[in-house]
Amino acid sequence: MESLPRLRWINEFPENTGIIVPSVMRKYHIEPLDILGLADRIRPTPETNLLVENCYLVPPQSMILAYNPAAITWLRQQFLPHGRMPEGVGKKIYIPRFGQTRMAANEEQLIKAFTEMGWSIVDTAKLSFREQIGLFQNAKVVCGMHGAAFSNMTWATSGCQIIEMFPSNFLTGCHEWLAHEVDVNYSFPVFPADRHMDAVVDLKELRSLLHKLKVI
């Protein structure tokens, strides 16, 4: 949301203009640059200081809680055609959240319940950039605890049901605005949480919501 949209202006600069990037680049950093045909123009910066002859600075085009519709449109135009659906995954997705803050205290129960309902359990952190695009692009409904995985709503198809669960002591509307921009149906059930912001999801209440949304 903050870095990639800046590249929509790259053609305004001289052809040999490089792209300064952090010294350590993960696969999901490189993959979108490869799709854009810019991977060979990156310049990692392990140095403490770097002196350049000419520097072109593009200010942030879009940020969390301040999404720019033009930036989202550009992202969808550039990357949606490159989505790849992960193998063996259906159109009803549950995204678990492990080893971090703001988890579901009863995550194992949730995984069991969604598995029994026939949903696909998908850890987005294990997917490639293209697969994350394809996952949300083809999904009918996605449910999970609040987290960065829901920035993939950028790739969702209009009418998709998004259910982002929140702990009662950590509420943020950062993805609600994004949901509005891409025209998905967004729900945000809130569940009581402990001081670690881990929520205890009421399975009965959650099932009731799923029935109401007609996704089970």
HELIX and SHEET records of a PDB file:
HELIX    1   1 LEU A    4  GLU A   12  5                                   9    
HELIX    2   2 LYS A   27  ILE A   35  1                                   9    
HELIX    3   3 ALA A   39  ARG A   41  5                                   3    
HELIX    4   4 PRO A   69  PHE A   79  1                                  11    
HELIX    5   5 LEU A   80  HIS A   82  5                                   3    
HELIX    6   6 GLU A  107  GLU A  116  1                                  10    
HELIX    7   7 THR A  124  LYS A  126  5                                   3    
HELIX    8   8 PHE A  129  ASN A  138  1                                  10    
HELIX    9   9 ALA A  148  TRP A  155  5                                   8    
HELIX   10  10 CYS A  174  VAL A  182  1                                   9    
HELIX   11  11 LEU A  203  LYS A  212  1                                  10    
SHEET    1   A 2 ILE A  19  PRO A  22  0                                        
SHEET    2   A 2 ILE A  42  THR A  45  1                                        
SHEET    1   B 5 SER A 120  ILE A 121  0                                        
SHEET    2   B 5 LYS A  92  ILE A  95  1                                        
SHEET    3   B 5 VAL A 141  MET A 145  1                                        
SHEET    4   B 5 GLN A 161  PRO A 167  1                                        
SHEET    5   B 5 ASN A 185  SER A 187  1                                        
SHEET    1   C 5 SER A 120  ILE A 121  0                                        
SHEET    2   C 5 LYS A  92  ILE A  95  1                                        
SHEET    3   C 5 VAL A 141  MET A 145  1                                        
SHEET    4   C 5 GLN A 161  PRO A 167  1                                        
SHEET    5   C 5 VAL A 190  PHE A 191  1                                        
END                                                                             
